[in-house]
Amino acid sequence: MIIDCHECEHYYVTWDKYAPHGCRAMGFKSRQLPSMIVKKTPPGLDCLSFIKKKRKNKSK
């Protein structure tokens, strides 16, 4: 299972057209989602820095 970086507090979109995905926890940018890079790197584990984003309550 690949973790969805879009749901992580550490994920951000960069202005770099060659590396549009970034991870603040790991300190890198890449063309692919950071969780995919982590999964491909030995030992092939899921990202251990994942923290689910807290959603703002839009109802008042």
MMTF fields as JSON, N, C-alpha, C and O atoms, coordinates in Angstrom:
{
  "mmtfVersion": "1.0.0",
  "mmtfProducer": "UNKNOWN",
  "numBonds": 239,
  "numAtoms": 240,
  "numGroups": 60,
  "numChains": 1,
  "numModels": 1,
  "chainsPerModel": [1],
  "groupsPerChain": [60],
  "chainIdList": ["A"],
  "bondAtomList": [4, 2, 8, 6, 12, 10, 16, 14, 20, 18, 24, 22, 28, 26, 32, 30, 36, 34, 40, 38, 44, 42, 48, 46, 52, 50, 56, 54, 60, 58, 64, 62, 68, 66, 72, 70, 76, 74, 80, 78, 84, 82, 88, 86, 92, 90, 96, 94, 100, 98, 104, 102, 108, 106, 112, 110, 116, 114, 120, 118, 124, 122, 128, 126, 132, 130, 136, 134, 140, 138, 144, 142, 148, 146, 152, 150, 156, 154, 160, 158, 164, 162, 168, 166, 172, 170, 176, 174, 180, 178, 184, 182, 188, 186, 192, 190, 196, 194, 200, 198, 204, 202, 208, 206, 212, 210, 216, 214, 220, 218, 224, 222, 228, 226, 232, 230, 236, 234],
  "bondOrderList": [1, 1, 1, 1, 1, 1, 1, 1, 1, 1, 1, 1, 1, 1, 1, 1, 1, 1, 1, 1, 1, 1, 1, 1, 1, 1, 1, 1, 1, 1, 1, 1, 1, 1, 1, 1, 1, 1, 1, 1, 1, 1, 1, 1, 1, 1, 1, 1, 1, 1, 1, 1, 1, 1, 1, 1, 1, 1, 1],
  "groupList": [{"groupName": "MET", "atomNameList": ["N", "CA", "C", "O"], "elementList": ["N", "C", "C", "O"], "formalChargeList": [0, 0, 0, 0], "bondAtomList": [1, 0, 2, 1, 3, 2], "bondOrderList": [1, 1, 2], "singleLetterCode": "M", "chemCompType": "L-PEPTIDE LINKING"}, {"groupName": "ILE", "atomNameList": ["N", "CA", "C", "O"], "elementList": ["N", "C", "C", "O"], "formalChargeList": [0, 0, 0, 0], "bondAtomList": [1, 0, 2, 1, 3, 2], "bondOrderList": [1, 1, 2], "singleLetterCode": "I", "chemCompType": "L-PEPTIDE LINKING"}, {"groupName": "ASP", "atomNameList": ["N", "CA", "C", "O"], "elementList": ["N", "C", "C", "O"], "formalChargeList": [0, 0, 0, 0], "bondAtomList": [1, 0, 2, 1, 3, 2], "bondOrderList": [1, 1, 2], "singleLetterCode": "D", "chemCompType": "L-PEPTIDE LINKING"}, {"groupName": "CYS", "atomNameList": ["N", "CA", "C", "O"], "elementList": ["N", "C", "C", "O"], "formalChargeList": [0, 0, 0, 0], "bondAtomList": [1, 0, 2, 1, 3, 2], "bondOrderList": [1, 1, 2], "singleLetterCode": "C", "chemCompType": "L-PEPTIDE LINKING"}, {"groupName": "HIS", "atomNameList": ["N", "CA", "C", "O"], "elementList": ["N", "C", "C", "O"], "formalChargeList": [0, 0, 0, 0], "bondAtomList": [1, 0, 2, 1, 3, 2], "bondOrderList": [1, 1, 2], "singleLetterCode": "H", "chemCompType": "L-PEPTIDE LINKING"}, {"groupName": "GLU", "atomNameList": ["N", "CA", "C", "O"], "elementList": ["N", "C", "C", "O"], "formalChargeList": [0, 0, 0, 0], "bondAtomList": [1, 0, 2, 1, 3, 2], "bondOrderList": [1, 1, 2], "singleLetterCode": "E", "chemCompType": "L-PEPTIDE LINKING"}, {"groupName": "TYR", "atomNameList": ["N", "CA", "C", "O"], "elementList": ["N", "C", "C", "O"], "formalChargeList": [0, 0, 0, 0], "bondAtomList": [1, 0, 2, 1, 3, 2], "bondOrderList": [1, 1, 2], "singleLetterCode": "Y", "chemCompType": "L-PEPTIDE LINKING"}, {"groupName": "VAL", "atomNameList": ["N", "CA", "C", "O"], "elementList": ["N", "C", "C", "O"], "formalChargeList": [0, 0, 0, 0], "bondAtomList": [1, 0, 2, 1, 3, 2], "bondOrderList": [1, 1, 2], "singleLetterCode": "V", "chemCompType": "L-PEPTIDE LINKING"}, {"groupName": "THR", "atomNameList": ["N", "CA", "C", "O"], "elementList": ["N", "C", "C", "O"], "formalChargeList": [0, 0, 0, 0], "bondAtomList": [1, 0, 2, 1, 3, 2], "bondOrderList": [1, 1, 2], "singleLetterCode": "T", "chemCompType": "L-PEPTIDE LINKING"}, {"groupName": "TRP", "atomNameList": ["N", "CA", "C", "O"], "elementList": ["N", "C", "C", "O"], "formalChargeList": [0, 0, 0, 0], "bondAtomList": [1, 0, 2, 1, 3, 2], "bondOrderList": [1, 1, 2], "singleLetterCode": "W", "chemCompType": "L-PEPTIDE LINKING"}, {"groupName": "LYS", "atomNameList": ["N", "CA", "C", "O"], "elementList": ["N", "C", "C", "O"], "formalChargeList": [0, 0, 0, 0], "bondAtomList": [1, 0, 2, 1, 3, 2], "bondOrderList": [1, 1, 2], "singleLetterCode": "K", "chemCompType": "L-PEPTIDE LINKING"}, {"groupName": "ALA", "atomNameList": ["N", "CA", "C", "O"], "elementList": ["N", "C", "C", "O"], "formalChargeList": [0, 0, 0, 0], "bondAtomList": [1, 0, 2, 1, 3, 2], "bondOrderList": [1, 1, 2], "singleLetterCode": "A", "chemCompType": "L-PEPTIDE LINKING"}, {"groupName": "PRO", "atomNameList": ["N", "CA", "C", "O"], "elementList": ["N", "C", "C", "O"], "formalChargeList": [0, 0, 0, 0], "bondAtomList": [1, 0, 2, 1, 3, 2], "bondOrderList": [1, 1, 2], "singleLetterCode": "P", "chemCompType": "L-PEPTIDE LINKING"}, {"groupName": "GLY", "atomNameList": ["N", "CA", "C", "O"], "elementList": ["N", "C", "C", "O"], "formalChargeList": [0, 0, 0, 0], "bondAtomList": [1, 0, 2, 1, 3, 2], "bondOrderList": [1, 1, 2], "singleLetterCode": "G", "chemCompType": "PEPTIDE LINKING"}, {"groupName": "ARG", "atomNameList": ["N", "CA", "C", "O"], "elementList": ["N", "C", "C", "O"], "formalChargeList": [0, 0, 0, 0], "bondAtomList": [1, 0, 2, 1, 3, 2], "bondOrderList": [1, 1, 2], "singleLetterCode": "R", "chemCompType": "L-PEPTIDE LINKING"}, {"groupName": "PHE", "atomNameList": ["N", "CA", "C", "O"], "elementList": ["N", "C", "C", "O"], "formalChargeList": [0, 0, 0, 0], "bondAtomList": [1, 0, 2, 1, 3, 2], "bondOrderList": [1, 1, 2], "singleLetterCode": "F", "chemCompType": "L-PEPTIDE LINKING"}, {"groupName": "SER", "atomNameList": ["N", "CA", "C", "O"], "elementList": ["N", "C", "C", "O"], "formalChargeList": [0, 0, 0, 0], "bondAtomList": [1, 0, 2, 1, 3, 2], "bondOrderList": [1, 1, 2], "singleLetterCode": "S", "chemCompType": "L-PEPTIDE LINKING"}, {"groupName": "GLN", "atomNameList": ["N", "CA", "C", "O"], "elementList": ["N", "C", "C", "O"], "formalChargeList": [0, 0, 0, 0], "bondAtomList": [1, 0, 2, 1, 3, 2], "bondOrderList": [1, 1, 2], "singleLetterCode": "Q", "chemCompType": "L-PEPTIDE LINKING"}, {"groupName": "LEU", "atomNameList": ["N", "CA", "C", "O"], "elementList": ["N", "C", "C", "O"], "formalChargeList": [0, 0, 0, 0], "bondAtomList": [1, 0, 2, 1, 3, 2], "bondOrderList": [1, 1, 2], "singleLetterCode": "L", "chemCompType": "L-PEPTIDE LINKING"}, {"groupName": "ASN", "atomNameList": ["N", "CA", "C", "O"], "elementList": ["N", "C", "C", "O"], "formalChargeList": [0, 0, 0, 0], "bondAtomList": [1, 0, 2, 1, 3, 2], "bondOrderList": [1, 1, 2], "singleLetterCode": "N", "chemCompType": "L-PEPTIDE LINKING"}],
  "groupTypeList": [0, 1, 1, 2, 3, 4, 5, 3, 5, 4, 6, 6, 7, 8, 9, 2, 10, 6, 11, 12, 4, 13, 3, 14, 11, 0, 13, 15, 10, 16, 14, 17, 18, 12, 16, 0, 1, 7, 10, 10, 8, 12, 12, 13, 18, 2, 3, 18, 16, 15, 1, 10, 10, 10, 14, 10, 19, 10, 16, 10],
  "groupIdList": [1, 2, 3, 4, 5, 6, 7, 8, 9, 10, 11, 12, 13, 14, 15, 16, 17, 18, 19, 20, 21, 22, 23, 24, 25, 26, 27, 28, 29, 30, 31, 32, 33, 34, 35, 36, 37, 38, 39, 40, 41, 42, 43, 44, 45, 46, 47, 48, 49, 50, 51, 52, 53, 54, 55, 56, 57, 58, 59, 60],
  "secStructList": [7, 7, 7, 7, 4, 4, 4, 5, 6, 6, 3, 3, 3, 7, 1, 7, 6, 6, 7, 7, 3, 3, 3, 6, 6, 6, 6, 3, 3, 3, 1, 1, 7, 2, 2, 2, 2, 2, 2, 2, 1, 6, 6, 7, 7, 7, 7, 1, 1, 7, 7, 5, 7, 7, 7, 7, 7, 7, 7, 7],
  "xCoordList": [0.84, 0.0, 0.887, 1.819, 0.593, 1.333, 0.563, -0.649, 1.262, 0.662, 0.39, 1.216, -0.759, -1.116, -0.529, -1.026, 0.516, 1.203, 0.292, 0.506, -0.717, -1.627, -2.38, -2.923, -2.409, -3.092, -2.13, -2.54, -0.86, 0.167, 0.492, 0.521, 0.734, 1.106, 2.449, 2.673, 3.335, 4.677, 4.754, 5.742, 3.719, 3.718, 3.487, 2.706, 4.177, 3.924, 4.2, 4.953, 3.57, 3.77, 4.84, 4.768, 5.832, 6.927, 6.676, 5.763, 7.467, 7.408, 8.348, 8.393, 9.085, 10.049, 9.308, 8.755, 9.299, 8.543, 9.159, 8.476, 10.409, 11.071, 10.943, 11.17, 10.582, 10.397, 9.241, 9.467, 7.995, 6.848, 6.349, 5.505, 6.857, 6.391, 7.497, 8.648, 7.14, 8.139, 7.691, 6.498, 8.68, 8.421, 9.281, 10.51, 8.628, 9.364, 10.041, 11.115, 9.438, 10.003, 11.307, 12.265, 11.348, 12.536, 13.493, 14.66, 12.991, 13.837, 14.228, 15.372, 13.291, 13.614, 12.416, 11.271, 12.709, 11.707, 11.919, 13.027, 10.834, 10.978, 9.886, 8.903, 10.086, 9.099, 7.912, 6.771, 8.182, 7.141, 6.742, 7.426, 5.629, 5.238, 6.333, 6.871, 6.664, 7.723, 7.503, 8.472, 6.265, 6.016, 6.414, 6.805, 6.32, 6.732, 8.256, 8.778, 8.957, 10.422, 10.872, 11.776, 10.231, 10.581, 10.327, 11.138, 9.214, 8.866, 9.882, 10.183, 10.414, 11.386, 12.778, 13.587, 13.052, 14.366, 14.441, 13.527, 15.523, 15.649, 15.551, 16.149, 14.849, 14.298, 12.877, 12.239, 12.354, 11.035, 9.871, 8.784, 10.093, 9.037, 8.168, 8.576, 6.952, 6.12, 6.749, 7.56, 6.371, 6.909, 6.579, 5.424, 7.57, 7.387, 7.128, 6.874, 7.192, 6.977, 5.551, 5.235, 4.7, 3.337, 2.529, 2.43, 1.952, 1.025, -0.183, -0.059, -1.341, -2.558, -2.89, -2.845, -3.226, -3.59, -4.85, -5.755, -4.884, -6.09, -6.959, -6.516, -8.168, -9.086, -9.764, -10.182, -9.863, -10.561, -12.061, -12.548, -12.775, -14.224, -14.823, -14.719, -15.444, -15.979, -17.372, -17.817, -18.063, -19.415, -19.324, -18.435, -20.244, -20.259, -21.528, -21.713],
  "yCoordList": [-1.185, 0.0, 1.252, 1.362, 2.163, 3.426, 4.493, 4.639, 5.217, 6.299, 7.477, 7.8, 8.114, 9.281, 10.531, 11.004, 11.054, 12.229, 13.451, 14.317, 13.526, 14.664, 14.758, 15.81, 13.669, 13.62, 13.847, 13.754, 14.142, 14.275, 15.739, 16.572, 16.043, 17.408, 17.848, 19.046, 16.923, 17.261, 17.517, 18.066, 17.123, 17.264, 18.715, 19.433, 19.139, 20.46, 20.411, 19.568, 21.336, 21.457, 22.516, 23.602, 22.203, 23.139, 23.907, 23.572, 24.917, 25.674, 25.094, 25.583, 24.076, 23.444, 22.499, 21.487, 22.834, 22.003, 20.621, 19.71, 20.438, 19.141, 18.302, 17.092, 18.954, 18.253, 18.92, 19.657, 18.668, 19.39, 18.924, 19.585, 17.804, 17.259, 17.362, 17.017, 17.84, 17.971, 17.369, 17.242, 17.0, 16.476, 17.258, 17.214, 17.963, 18.745, 17.841, 18.178, 16.714, 15.805, 15.19, 15.073, 14.8, 14.142, 15.135, 14.821, 16.325, 17.376, 17.181, 17.447, 16.716, 16.591, 16.885, 16.87, 17.158, 17.365, 16.282, 15.772, 15.93, 14.898, 15.025, 15.745, 14.307, 14.259, 13.39, 13.671, 12.349, 11.448, 11.842, 12.626, 11.289, 11.522, 10.991, 9.909, 11.734, 11.29, 9.888, 9.156, 9.501, 8.16, 7.064, 5.973, 7.343, 6.359, 6.211, 5.109, 7.323, 7.291, 6.491, 5.66, 6.752, 6.042, 4.544, 3.728, 4.18, 2.767, 2.058, 0.884, 2.764, 2.169, 2.039, 1.232, 2.834, 2.827, 1.655, 1.463, 0.872, -0.248, 0.262, 1.293, -0.387, -1.733, -1.816, -2.856, -0.786, -0.851, -0.673, -1.204, 0.064, 0.299, 1.485, 2.321, 1.553, 2.735, 3.884, 3.665, 5.097, 6.285, 6.269, 6.076, 6.468, 6.474, 7.882, 8.051, 8.897, 10.283, 10.768, 11.925, 9.91, 10.299, 10.732, 10.01, 11.934, 12.45, 12.974, 13.889, 12.399, 12.789, 14.245, 14.687, 14.995, 16.406, 16.531, 15.699, 17.592, 17.917, 18.783, 19.825, 18.361, 19.099, 20.209, 20.024, 21.365, 22.487, 22.25, 21.787, 22.567, 22.422, 23.613, 24.746, 23.374, 24.455, 24.884, 25.977, 24.052, 24.431, 25.359, 25.225, 26.283, 27.244, 27.166, 27.902],
  "zCoordList": [0.0, 0.0, 0.0, 0.796, -0.876, -0.94, -0.159, -0.321, 0.669, 1.446, 0.517, -0.336, 0.678, -0.127, 0.519, 1.542, -0.076, 0.477, 0.572, 1.42, -0.285, -0.256, 1.075, 1.412, 1.815, 3.106, 4.282, 5.439, 3.994, 5.033, 5.327, 4.421, 6.598, 7.011, 6.434, 6.26, 6.138, 5.667, 4.165, 3.678, 3.434, 1.975, 1.559, 2.183, 0.496, -0.084, -1.577, -2.063, -2.294, -3.735, -3.947, -3.371, -4.774, -5.025, -6.315, -7.07, -6.568, -7.816, -8.866, -9.995, -8.511, -9.414, -10.366, -9.935, -11.655, -12.603, -12.78, -13.249, -12.426, -12.53, -11.254, -11.27, -10.163, -8.884, -8.142, -7.183, -8.58, -8.029, -6.659, -6.055, -6.167, -4.881, -3.837, -4.105, -2.643, -1.596, -0.281, -0.007, 0.531, 1.873, 2.866, 2.808, 3.764, 4.773, 5.804, 6.304, 6.126, 7.128, 6.639, 7.403, 5.379, 4.829, 4.165, 3.933, 3.864, 3.313, 1.861, 1.492, 1.02, -0.397, -1.276, -0.826, -2.559, -3.599, -4.645, -4.808, -5.363, -6.383, -7.438, -7.263, -8.533, -9.604, -9.179, -9.546, -8.415, -7.921, -6.504, -5.846, -6.051, -4.661, -3.735, -3.974, -2.692, -1.786, -1.214, -1.012, -0.951, -0.401, -1.388, -0.973, -2.686, -3.69, -3.703, -3.874, -3.523, -3.466, -2.242, -2.33, -1.1, 0.144, -0.019, 0.419, -0.641, -0.817, -1.72, -1.504, -2.734, -3.659, -3.053, -3.509, -2.025, -1.386, -0.401, 0.401, -0.457, 0.497, 1.921, 2.228, 2.782, 2.721, 2.178, 2.345, 1.542, 0.917, 1.878, 1.648, 2.941, 3.928, 3.531, 2.725, 4.107, 3.935, 4.718, 5.618, 4.368, 5.026, 6.515, 6.896, 7.339, 8.792, 9.333, 10.526, 8.456, 8.876, 8.619, 8.897, 8.099, 7.742, 8.96, 9.951, 8.859, 9.865, 9.101, 8.286, 9.361, 8.645, 8.936, 10.084, 7.87, 8.02, 8.849, 8.779, 9.632, 10.38, 9.478, 8.996, 9.256, 8.399, 9.184, 10.327, 8.542, 9.165, 9.048, 8.017, 10.099, 10.106, 9.365, 9.836, 8.219, 7.4, 7.85, 7.502, 8.611, 9.058, 10.266, 11.106, 10.334, 11.446, 12.208, 13.177]
}
